[in-house]
Amino acid sequence: KILSYGQRALKVFKPLEVSWEHASCLHVTGYAHFKMGDFEEAVLKLEHALEILKKSNIISIGEDEKWTLGHAVEALLGQSKMALGRYQEALPHFLQAIAIHEEVLEPGNPNLGASYLQAAEAFKEAKDPEEAISFCFKALENYNNYYGTNSSQAADVRRLMSMVYFDLKEFEDALCEYQSIRSAVTAHEVLFSRHLGRVKQGLSAELHNAQNVPGEFLLQRSIHKFEDHHHIL
């Protein structure tokens, strides 16, 4: 459906060959092709969108809209080329996406941390662990400051750092990051257990009759959802 609507919109805005609307439609159709696994077509649409965005006469739109779309196109173009194994072509797009975010976002914005993490993952896949670990440090600093050192976001970065250190054959550091993840998960387990205990203690006698079934179901589902977080290990 996304592809269908995107193609219809492209027909509407085709007369406006150099416009934000046309570039936006190309991004949408490129995204649809990416989700369908048609990465070659995604690259064609996204490169066309990027070409339009780079033209000077599109600056008439708001800067926020331009930079938001520009970042989205660069990041998705990088992912599409990575999926095709065109690593050296893909990496500059991740760097440009970071440059856009660094220019328009506040230093502590978590979206900037997400850009660093995405670049780190790309460089790891491209067999460049030195660059990968550099971006990991930037992402970790951002997430630690915004979400906290024991957050799941920080744990995601440390999980990647552990794998990058392994690639670098720095096994002590790899183990250290893995243990940091375990500590964070253990801390969350303790907090969740305390909360669950309070909830159970607060259940009134009425919750032990037939009305208790949905309440107990919700509690069990919450436990299962928490257990799913162990994927970061």
Accessible surface in RSA format (square Angstrom, percent):
REM  Atomic radii and reference values for relative SASA: ProtOr
REM  Chains: A
REM  Algorithm: Lee & Richards
REM  Probe-radius: 1.40
REM  Slices: 20
REM RES _ NUM      All-atoms   Total-Side   Main-Chain    Non-polar    All polar
REM                ABS   REL    ABS   REL    ABS   REL    ABS   REL    ABS   REL
RES LYS A   1   200.51  97.8 158.99  97.6  41.52  98.9 103.80  93.4  96.71 103.0
RES ILE A   2    87.65  49.9  82.91  61.8   4.73  11.4  86.37  62.2   1.27   3.5
RES LEU A   3    33.04  18.4  32.03  22.9   1.01   2.5  32.03  22.5   1.01   2.7
RES SER A   4    47.09  39.8  41.44  55.3   5.65  13.0  29.88  63.6  17.21  24.1
RES TYR A   5   136.12  63.6 131.97  75.1   4.15  10.8  86.67  65.1  49.45  61.0
RES GLY A   6     3.23   4.0   0.00   N/A   3.23   4.0   3.11   8.5   0.13   0.3
RES GLN A   7    81.17  45.4  79.50  58.1   1.67   4.0  21.30  45.3  59.88  45.4
RES ARG A   8   145.34  61.0 142.40  72.6   2.94   7.0  53.59  73.2  91.75  55.6
RES ALA A   9    29.67  27.3  24.85  38.3   4.83  11.0  29.37  41.4   0.31   0.8
RES LEU A  10    25.14  14.0  23.90  17.1   1.24   3.1  24.10  16.9   1.04   2.8
RES LYS A  11   160.91  78.5 145.13  89.0  15.78  37.6  89.70  80.7  71.22  75.9
RES VAL A  12   104.92  69.0  84.92  76.9  20.01  48.2  92.17  80.1  12.76  34.6
RES PHE A  13    57.23  28.6  57.23  35.5   0.00   0.0  57.23  34.7   0.00   0.0
RES LYS A  14   139.17  67.9 136.35  83.7   2.82   6.7  79.13  71.2  60.04  63.9
RES PRO A  15   110.73  80.7  73.16  66.7  37.57 136.6  85.32  70.4  25.40 157.9
RES LEU A  16    97.42  54.3  92.63  66.3   4.79  12.0  97.42  68.4   0.00   0.0
RES GLU A  17    81.50  46.8  78.91  59.7   2.59   6.2  51.49  99.6  30.01  24.5
RES VAL A  18    51.00  33.6  29.43  26.6  21.58  52.0  29.43  25.6  21.58  58.5
RES SER A  19    14.88  12.6  11.24  15.0   3.65   8.4  14.88  31.7   0.00   0.0
RES TRP A  20    70.42  28.3  68.80  33.3   1.62   3.8  68.80  36.7   1.62   2.6
RES GLU A  21    65.09  37.4  63.30  47.9   1.79   4.3  18.58  35.9  46.51  38.0
RES HIS A  22     8.06   4.4   8.06   5.6   0.00   0.0   1.71   1.8   6.35   7.4
RES ALA A  23     0.00   0.0   0.00   0.0   0.00   0.0   0.00   0.0   0.00   0.0
RES SER A  24    25.61  21.6  25.61  34.2   0.00   0.0   3.62   7.7  21.99  30.8
RES CYS A  25    10.92   8.3   9.13  10.2   1.79   4.2   1.77   4.5   9.15   9.9
RES LEU A  26     5.42   3.0   5.42   3.9   0.00   0.0   5.42   3.8   0.00   0.0
RES HIS A  27    36.13  19.7  36.13  25.1   0.00   0.0  26.47  27.3   9.66  11.2
RES VAL A  28    56.39  37.1  55.60  50.3   0.79   1.9  56.39  49.0   0.00   0.0
RES THR A  29     0.09   0.1   0.09   0.1   0.00   0.0   0.09   0.1   0.00   0.0
RES GLY A  30     0.00   0.0   0.00   N/A   0.00   0.0   0.00   0.0   0.00   0.0
RES TYR A  31    83.91  39.2  83.91  47.7   0.00   0.0  51.89  39.0  32.02  39.5
RES ALA A  32     4.68   4.3   2.33   3.6   2.35   5.3   4.52   6.4   0.16   0.4
RES HIS A  33    16.74   9.1  16.74  11.6   0.00   0.0  14.48  14.9   2.27   2.6
RES PHE A  34    41.41  20.7  37.38  23.2   4.03  10.5  37.38  22.7   4.03  11.5
RES LYS A  35   134.27  65.5 100.67  61.8  33.60  80.0  49.34  44.4  84.93  90.5
RES MET A  36   129.67  67.1  90.64  60.0  39.03  92.9  92.83  78.9  36.83  48.8
RES GLY A  37    40.39  49.8   0.00   N/A  40.39  49.8  19.64  53.9  20.75  46.5
RES ASP A  38    59.61  41.8  53.11  52.9   6.49  15.4  19.83  46.7  39.77  39.7
RES PHE A  39    53.57  26.8  50.99  31.6   2.59   6.7  50.99  30.9   2.59   7.4
RES GLU A  40    98.72  56.7  97.94  74.1   0.78   1.9  48.89  94.6  49.83  40.7
RES GLU A  41    47.23  27.1  46.55  35.2   0.67   1.6   7.99  15.5  39.23  32.0
RES ALA A  42     0.00   0.0   0.00   0.0   0.00   0.0   0.00   0.0   0.00   0.0
RES VAL A  43     4.97   3.3   4.97   4.5   0.00   0.0   4.97   4.3   0.00   0.0
RES LEU A  44   110.13  61.3 102.59  73.4   7.54  19.0 103.27  72.5   6.86  18.5
RES LYS A  45    43.64  21.3  43.17  26.5   0.48   1.1  18.80  16.9  24.84  26.5
RES LEU A  46     0.00   0.0   0.00   0.0   0.00   0.0   0.00   0.0   0.00   0.0
RES GLU A  47    67.02  38.5  61.07  46.2   5.95  14.2  23.66  45.8  43.36  35.4
RES HIS A  48    63.39  34.6  59.83  41.6   3.55   9.1  38.06  39.2  25.33  29.5
RES ALA A  49     0.00   0.0   0.00   0.0   0.00   0.0   0.00   0.0   0.00   0.0
RES LEU A  50    16.90   9.4  16.90  12.1   0.00   0.0  16.90  11.9   0.00   0.0
RES GLU A  51    99.51  57.1  93.05  70.4   6.45  15.4  33.39  64.6  66.11  54.0
RES ILE A  52     2.79   1.6   2.79   2.1   0.00   0.0   2.79   2.0   0.00   0.0
RES LEU A  53     9.44   5.3   7.22   5.2   2.23   5.6   7.40   5.2   2.04   5.5
RES LYS A  54   150.90  73.6 116.89  71.7  34.00  81.0  77.45  69.7  73.44  78.2
RES LYS A  55    81.97  40.0  75.34  46.2   6.63  15.8  39.30  35.4  42.67  45.5
RES SER A  56    88.86  75.1  75.08 100.2  13.78  31.7  44.99  95.8  43.87  61.5
RES ASN A  57   104.76  72.2  78.53  75.9  26.23  63.2  44.81 107.9  59.95  57.9
RES ILE A  58     3.66   2.1   1.76   1.3   1.90   4.6   3.66   2.6   0.00   0.0
RES ILE A  59    86.67  49.3  78.79  58.7   7.89  19.0  79.03  56.9   7.64  20.7
RES SER A  60   109.41  92.5  62.68  83.7  46.72 107.6  56.47 120.3  52.93  74.2
RES ILE A  61    41.49  23.6  28.90  21.5  12.59  30.3  36.76  26.5   4.73  12.8
RES GLY A  62    38.73  47.8   0.00   N/A  38.73  47.8  28.59  78.5  10.14  22.7
RES GLU A  63    79.35  45.6  73.72  55.8   5.63  13.4  58.03 112.3  21.32  17.4
RES ASP A  64   112.41  78.7 107.41 106.9   5.01  11.8  32.09  75.5  80.32  80.1
RES GLU A  65    85.97  49.4  81.43  61.6   4.54  10.8  36.46  70.5  49.51  40.4
RES LYS A  66    31.64  15.4  31.22  19.2   0.42   1.0  10.86   9.8  20.79  22.1
RES TRP A  67    61.96  24.9  61.60  29.8   0.36   0.8  53.82  28.7   8.14  13.2
RES THR A  68    97.53  69.4  88.35  89.6   9.18  21.9  70.67  94.9  26.86  40.6
RES LEU A  69    12.76   7.1  10.22   7.3   2.54   6.4  12.53   8.8   0.23   0.6
RES GLY A  70     7.83   9.7   0.00   N/A   7.83   9.7   7.83  21.5   0.00   0.0
RES HIS A  71    30.40  16.6  30.40  21.1   0.00   0.0  20.94  21.6   9.46  11.0
RES ALA A  72    31.56  29.0  24.22  37.4   7.34  16.7  29.76  41.9   1.81   4.8
RES VAL A  73     0.00   0.0   0.00   0.0   0.00   0.0   0.00   0.0   0.00   0.0
RES GLU A  74     8.55   4.9   8.55   6.5   0.00   0.0   0.42   0.8   8.13   6.6
RES ALA A  75     8.69   8.0   8.69  13.4   0.00   0.0   8.69  12.2   0.00   0.0
RES LEU A  76    13.11   7.3  12.93   9.3   0.17   0.4  12.93   9.1   0.17   0.5
RES LEU A  77     0.25   0.1   0.25   0.2   0.00   0.0   0.25   0.2   0.00   0.0
RES GLY A  78     0.00   0.0   0.00   N/A   0.00   0.0   0.00   0.0   0.00   0.0
RES GLN A  79    59.84  33.5  55.17  40.3   4.66  11.1  15.12  32.2  44.72  33.9
RES SER A  80     0.00   0.0   0.00   0.0   0.00   0.0   0.00   0.0   0.00   0.0
RES LYS A  81    12.39   6.0  12.39   7.6   0.00   0.0   0.00   0.0  12.39  13.2
RES MET A  82    14.01   7.3  10.95   7.2   3.06   7.3  11.07   9.4   2.94   3.9
RES ALA A  83    52.41  48.2  12.79  19.7  39.62  90.1  24.83  35.0  27.58  73.1
RES LEU A  84    54.95  30.6  24.96  17.9  29.98  75.4  30.17  21.2  24.78  66.7
RES GLY A  85    44.27  54.6   0.00   N/A  44.27  54.6  20.55  56.4  23.72  53.1
RES ARG A  86    72.86  30.6  65.11  33.2   7.76  18.5  40.85  55.8  32.02  19.4
RES TYR A  87    67.48  31.5  65.03  37.0   2.45   6.4  37.51  28.2  29.97  36.9
RES GLN A  88   136.88  76.5 123.92  90.6  12.96  30.9  66.28 141.1  70.60  53.5
RES GLU A  89    83.68  48.0  74.13  56.1   9.55  22.7  40.81  78.9  42.87  35.0
RES ALA A  90     0.00   0.0   0.00   0.0   0.00   0.0   0.00   0.0   0.00   0.0
RES LEU A  91    13.04   7.3  13.04   9.3   0.00   0.0  13.04   9.2   0.00   0.0
RES PRO A  92    72.61  52.9  67.44  61.5   5.17  18.8  68.52  56.6   4.08  25.4
RES HIS A  93    23.27  12.7  22.87  15.9   0.41   1.0  17.50  18.0   5.77   6.7
RES PHE A  94     6.61   3.3   5.46   3.4   1.15   3.0   5.82   3.5   0.79   2.3
RES LEU A  95    77.63  43.2  72.27  51.7   5.36  13.5  72.81  51.1   4.82  13.0
RES GLN A  96    79.99  44.7  77.74  56.8   2.24   5.3  17.59  37.4  62.40  47.3
RES ALA A  97     2.09   1.9   2.09   3.2   0.00   0.0   2.09   2.9   0.00   0.0
RES ILE A  98     9.22   5.2   9.22   6.9   0.00   0.0   9.22   6.6   0.00   0.0
RES ALA A  99    45.00  41.4  38.40  59.3   6.60  15.0  41.09  57.9   3.91  10.3
RES ILE A 100     8.10   4.6   6.96   5.2   1.13   2.7   8.07   5.8   0.02   0.1
RES HIS A 101    24.48  13.4  24.48  17.0   0.00   0.0   9.72  10.0  14.77  17.2
RES GLU A 102    86.12  49.4  62.35  47.2  23.77  56.6  23.49  45.4  62.64  51.1
RES GLU A 103   125.18  71.9  90.24  68.3  34.94  83.2  38.60  74.7  86.58  70.7
RES VAL A 104    63.17  41.6  27.43  24.8  35.75  86.1  34.22  29.7  28.95  78.5
RES LEU A 105    43.61  24.3  30.42  21.8  13.19  33.2  33.01  23.2  10.60  28.5
RES GLU A 106   132.32  76.0 128.94  97.6   3.38   8.0  55.85 108.0  76.47  62.4
RES PRO A 107   111.07  80.9  96.99  88.4  14.07  51.2 101.02  83.4  10.05  62.4
RES GLY A 108    42.00  51.8   0.00   N/A  42.00  51.8  34.73  95.3   7.28  16.3
RES ASN A 109    41.08  28.3  34.86  33.7   6.22  15.0   5.83  14.0  35.25  34.1
RES PRO A 110    25.34  18.5  23.58  21.5   1.76   6.4  23.79  19.6   1.55   9.6
RES ASN A 111    81.94  56.5  80.86  78.1   1.08   2.6   6.27  15.1  75.68  73.1
RES LEU A 112     9.18   5.1   9.18   6.6   0.00   0.0   9.18   6.4   0.00   0.0
RES GLY A 113     0.00   0.0   0.00   N/A   0.00   0.0   0.00   0.0   0.00   0.0
RES ALA A 114    46.43  42.7  41.11  63.4   5.31  12.1  42.22  59.5   4.21  11.1
RES SER A 115     5.76   4.9   1.95   2.6   3.82   8.8   2.96   6.3   2.81   3.9
RES TYR A 116    20.55   9.6  20.55  11.7   0.00   0.0   7.16   5.4  13.38  16.5
RES LEU A 117    24.25  13.5  24.25  17.3   0.00   0.0  24.25  17.0   0.00   0.0
RES GLN A 118    49.72  27.8  47.29  34.6   2.43   5.8  17.24  36.7  32.49  24.6
RES ALA A 119     0.17   0.2   0.13   0.2   0.04   0.1   0.13   0.2   0.04   0.1
RES ALA A 120     0.00   0.0   0.00   0.0   0.00   0.0   0.00   0.0   0.00   0.0
RES GLU A 121    73.61  42.3  68.41  51.8   5.19  12.4  25.76  49.8  47.84  39.1
RES ALA A 122     4.95   4.5   1.60   2.5   3.35   7.6   4.67   6.6   0.28   0.7
RES PHE A 123    11.65   5.8  11.65   7.2   0.00   0.0  11.65   7.1   0.00   0.0
RES LYS A 124    52.08  25.4  48.02  29.5   4.06   9.7  10.92   9.8  41.16  43.8
RES GLU A 125    87.51  50.2  77.50  58.6  10.01  23.8  33.33  64.5  54.17  44.2
RES ALA A 126    12.17  11.2   0.20   0.3  11.97  27.2   0.20   0.3  11.97  31.7
RES LYS A 127   173.81  84.8 148.82  91.3  24.98  59.5  96.78  87.1  77.03  82.1
RES ASP A 128    43.87  30.7  42.01  41.8   1.86   4.4  12.64  29.8  31.23  31.1
RES PRO A 129    23.84  17.4  23.81  21.7   0.03   0.1  23.84  19.7   0.00   0.0
RES GLU A 130   109.89  63.1 104.20  78.8   5.69  13.5  60.80 117.6  49.08  40.1
RES GLU A 131    74.36  42.7  74.02  56.0   0.34   0.8  15.89  30.7  58.47  47.7
RES ALA A 132     0.00   0.0   0.00   0.0   0.00   0.0   0.00   0.0   0.00   0.0
RES ILE A 133    21.08  12.0  21.08  15.7   0.00   0.0  21.08  15.2   0.00   0.0
RES SER A 134    48.62  41.1  42.22  56.3   6.40  14.8  21.07  44.9  27.55  38.6
RES PHE A 135    15.80   7.9  15.80   9.8   0.00   0.0  15.80   9.6   0.00   0.0
RES CYS A 136     0.00   0.0   0.00   0.0   0.00   0.0   0.00   0.0   0.00   0.0
RES PHE A 137   104.26  52.2  99.42  61.6   4.84  12.6  99.69  60.4   4.57  13.1
RES LYS A 138    90.02  43.9  85.41  52.4   4.60  11.0  49.52  44.6  40.49  43.1
RES ALA A 139     0.00   0.0   0.00   0.0   0.00   0.0   0.00   0.0   0.00   0.0
RES LEU A 140    14.20   7.9  14.20  10.2   0.00   0.0  14.20  10.0   0.00   0.0
RES GLU A 141   113.27  65.0 107.48  81.3   5.79  13.8  35.44  68.6  77.83  63.5
RES ASN A 142    10.42   7.2   4.55   4.4   5.87  14.1   8.68  20.9   1.74   1.7
RES TYR A 143    16.54   7.7  16.54   9.4   0.00   0.0   3.05   2.3  13.48  16.6
RES ASN A 144    33.80  23.3  24.90  24.1   8.90  21.4   8.15  19.6  25.65  24.8
RES ASN A 145   118.34  81.6  82.28  79.5  36.06  86.8  26.82  64.6  91.52  88.5
RES TYR A 146   128.66  60.1  98.45  56.0  30.21  78.6  58.41  43.9  70.25  86.6
RES TYR A 147    88.58  41.4  57.39  32.7  31.19  81.2  35.89  27.0  52.69  65.0
RES GLY A 148    27.67  34.1   0.00   N/A  27.67  34.1  26.57  72.9   1.10   2.5
RES THR A 149    89.15  63.4  78.33  79.4  10.81  25.8  54.40  73.1  34.75  52.5
RES ASN A 150    77.86  53.7  74.98  72.5   2.88   6.9  16.80  40.4  61.06  59.0
RES SER A 151    13.11  11.1   6.67   8.9   6.45  14.9  11.72  24.9   1.40   2.0
RES SER A 152    48.26  40.8  44.64  59.6   3.62   8.3  25.24  53.7  23.02  32.2
RES GLN A 153    59.12  33.1  58.79  43.0   0.33   0.8  17.83  37.9  41.30  31.3
RES ALA A 154     0.14   0.1   0.14   0.2   0.00   0.0   0.14   0.2   0.00   0.0
RES ALA A 155     2.36   2.2   0.97   1.5   1.39   3.2   1.92   2.7   0.44   1.2
RES ASP A 156    42.53  29.8  42.53  42.3   0.00   0.0   6.21  14.6  36.33  36.2
RES VAL A 157     0.00   0.0   0.00   0.0   0.00   0.0   0.00   0.0   0.00   0.0
RES ARG A 158    50.15  21.1  50.15  25.6   0.00   0.0   4.51   6.2  45.64  27.7
RES ARG A 159    68.99  29.0  68.27  34.8   0.72   1.7  25.55  34.9  43.44  26.3
RES LEU A 160     5.17   2.9   5.17   3.7   0.00   0.0   5.17   3.6   0.00   0.0
RES MET A 161     0.74   0.4   0.74   0.5   0.00   0.0   0.74   0.6   0.00   0.0
RES SER A 162    17.52  14.8  16.86  22.5   0.66   1.5   3.75   8.0  13.77  19.3
RES MET A 163    78.00  40.4  74.44  49.3   3.56   8.5  41.52  35.3  36.48  48.3
RES VAL A 164     0.00   0.0   0.00   0.0   0.00   0.0   0.00   0.0   0.00   0.0
RES TYR A 165    21.69  10.1  21.69  12.3   0.00   0.0   6.91   5.2  14.78  18.2
RES PHE A 166   126.45  63.3 123.56  76.5   2.90   7.5 123.56  74.9   2.90   8.3
RES ASP A 167    68.42  47.9  42.59  42.4  25.83  61.1  18.71  44.0  49.71  49.6
RES LEU A 168    41.46  23.1  19.97  14.3  21.49  54.0  24.04  16.9  17.42  46.9
RES LYS A 169   155.44  75.8 137.92  84.6  17.52  41.7  88.88  80.0  66.57  70.9
RES GLU A 170    76.47  43.9  68.92  52.1   7.55  18.0  32.80  63.4  43.67  35.7
RES PHE A 171   109.41  54.7 102.30  63.4   7.12  18.5 102.65  62.2   6.76  19.4
RES GLU A 172   142.61  81.9 136.44 103.2   6.16  14.7  64.84 125.4  77.77  63.5
RES ASP A 173    61.44  43.0  60.60  60.3   0.84   2.0   4.05   9.5  57.39  57.2
RES ALA A 174     9.30   8.5   8.66  13.4   0.63   1.4   9.05  12.7   0.25   0.7
RES LEU A 175    93.16  51.9  89.38  63.9   3.78   9.5  92.81  65.2   0.36   1.0
RES CYS A 176    70.00  53.0  67.46  75.2   2.54   6.0  14.32  36.3  55.68  60.0
RES GLU A 177    17.10   9.8  17.10  12.9   0.00   0.0   0.00   0.0  17.10  14.0
RES TYR A 178    82.96  38.7  82.96  47.2   0.00   0.0  57.18  43.0  25.78  31.8
RES GLN A 179    98.28  55.0  96.56  70.6   1.71   4.1  30.80  65.6  67.48  51.2
RES SER A 180    35.03  29.6  25.06  33.4   9.97  23.0  12.60  26.8  22.43  31.4
RES ILE A 181     2.22   1.3   2.00   1.5   0.22   0.5   2.22   1.6   0.00   0.0
RES ARG A 182   119.96  50.4 118.25  60.3   1.71   4.1  21.75  29.7  98.21  59.5
RES SER A 183    69.30  58.6  59.07  78.8  10.24  23.6  34.72  73.9  34.58  48.4
RES ALA A 184     5.26   4.8   5.20   8.0   0.06   0.1   5.20   7.3   0.06   0.2
RES VAL A 185    13.56   8.9  12.72  11.5   0.84   2.0  13.56  11.8   0.00   0.0
RES THR A 186    70.23  49.9  70.23  71.2   0.00   0.0  50.40  67.7  19.83  30.0
RES ALA A 187    33.02  30.4  24.80  38.3   8.22  18.7  31.93  45.0   1.08   2.9
RES HIS A 188    68.13  37.2  66.40  46.2   1.72   4.4  49.99  51.5  18.14  21.1
RES GLU A 189    59.27  34.0  57.94  43.8   1.32   3.2  18.66  36.1  40.61  33.2
RES VAL A 190    64.92  42.7  61.68  55.8   3.24   7.8  64.72  56.2   0.20   0.5
RES LEU A 191   107.09  59.6 102.28  73.2   4.81  12.1 102.57  72.0   4.52  12.2
RES PHE A 192    48.34  24.2  43.60  27.0   4.74  12.3  48.00  29.1   0.34   1.0
RES SER A 193    69.33  58.6  58.68  78.3  10.65  24.5  33.00  70.3  36.33  50.9
RES ARG A 194   142.06  59.6 131.48  67.0  10.57  25.2  42.13  57.6  99.93  60.6
RES HIS A 195   102.05  55.8 102.05  70.9   0.00   0.0  63.64  65.6  38.41  44.7
RES LEU A 196    25.61  14.3  25.61  18.3   0.00   0.0  25.61  18.0   0.00   0.0
RES GLY A 197    27.28  33.6   0.00   N/A  27.28  33.6  26.68  73.2   0.61   1.4
RES ARG A 198   157.83  66.3 147.48  75.2  10.35  24.7  62.16  84.9  95.67  58.0
RES VAL A 199    52.29  34.4  43.37  39.3   8.92  21.5  50.35  43.7   1.94   5.3
RES LYS A 200   100.40  49.0  88.62  54.4  11.78  28.1  45.57  41.0  54.83  58.4
RES GLN A 201   155.66  87.0 121.02  88.4  34.64  82.5  47.50 101.1 108.16  82.0
RES GLY A 202    63.73  78.6   0.00   N/A  63.73  78.6  36.55 100.3  27.18  60.9
RES LEU A 203    44.12  24.6  26.78  19.2  17.35  43.6  27.16  19.1  16.97  45.7
RES SER A 204    57.74  48.8  46.70  62.3  11.03  25.4  44.04  93.8  13.70  19.2
RES ALA A 205    82.54  75.9  63.60  98.2  18.94  43.1  67.26  94.7  15.28  40.5
RES GLU A 206   106.26  61.0 102.47  77.5   3.79   9.0  53.53 103.5  52.73  43.1
RES LEU A 207    46.84  26.1  46.84  33.5   0.00   0.0  46.84  32.9   0.00   0.0
RES HIS A 208   136.19  74.4 106.21  73.8  29.98  76.7  72.11  74.3  64.08  74.6
RES ASN A 209    78.96  54.5  61.22  59.2  17.74  42.7  45.58 109.7  33.38  32.3
RES ALA A 210    87.95  80.9  67.27 103.8  20.69  47.1  75.79 106.7  12.16  32.2
RES GLN A 211   128.10  71.6 117.60  85.9  10.50  25.0  40.50  86.2  87.60  66.4
RES ASN A 212    22.32  15.4  22.32  21.6   0.00   0.0   1.75   4.2  20.57  19.9
RES VAL A 213   105.38  69.3 101.00  91.4   4.38  10.6 104.37  90.7   1.01   2.7
RES PRO A 214    78.17  57.0  74.74  68.1   3.43  12.5  78.17  64.5   0.00   0.0
RES GLY A 215    23.70  29.2   0.00   N/A  23.70  29.2  20.86  57.3   2.84   6.4
RES GLU A 216    56.27  32.3  56.13  42.5   0.14   0.3  28.52  55.2  27.75  22.7
RES PHE A 217   121.13  60.6 115.16  71.3   5.98  15.5 120.48  73.0   0.65   1.9
RES LEU A 218    90.98  50.7  90.07  64.4   0.91   2.3  90.29  63.4   0.69   1.8
RES LEU A 219    19.91  11.1  19.57  14.0   0.34   0.9  19.90  14.0   0.01   0.0
RES GLN A 220    79.01  44.2  79.01  57.7   0.00   0.0  33.38  71.1  45.63  34.6
RES ARG A 221   108.20  45.4 106.06  54.1   2.14   5.1  30.65  41.9  77.55  47.0
RES SER A 222    48.34  40.8  43.78  58.4   4.56  10.5  15.94  34.0  32.40  45.4
RES ILE A 223    38.56  21.9  38.56  28.7   0.00   0.0  38.56  27.8   0.00   0.0
RES HIS A 224   103.96  56.8 103.09  71.7   0.87   2.2  63.81  65.8  40.15  46.7
RES LYS A 225   124.02  60.5 121.31  74.4   2.70   6.4  75.09  67.6  48.93  52.1
RES PHE A 226    33.41  16.7  30.96  19.2   2.45   6.4  32.93  20.0   0.48   1.4
RES GLU A 227    93.90  53.9  86.16  65.2   7.73  18.4  31.60  61.1  62.30  50.9
RES ASP A 228   100.77  70.6  88.27  87.9  12.50  29.6  32.48  76.4  68.29  68.1
RES HIS A 229    95.94  52.4  95.33  66.3   0.61   1.5  61.41  63.3  34.53  40.2
RES HIS A 230    68.45  37.4  60.74  42.2   7.71  19.7  41.89  43.2  26.56  30.9
RES HIS A 231   137.37  75.1 104.12  72.4  33.25  85.1  93.46  96.3  43.91  51.1
RES ILE A 232    10.07   5.7   9.60   7.2   0.47   1.1   9.60   6.9   0.47   1.3
RES LEU A 233    69.81  38.9  23.93  17.1  45.88 115.3  42.01  29.5  27.80  74.8
END  Absolute sums over single chains surface
CHAIN  1 A    13387.3      11577.4       1809.8       7712.3       5675.0
END  Absolute sums over all chains
TOTAL         13387.3      11577.4       1809.8       7712.3       5675.0
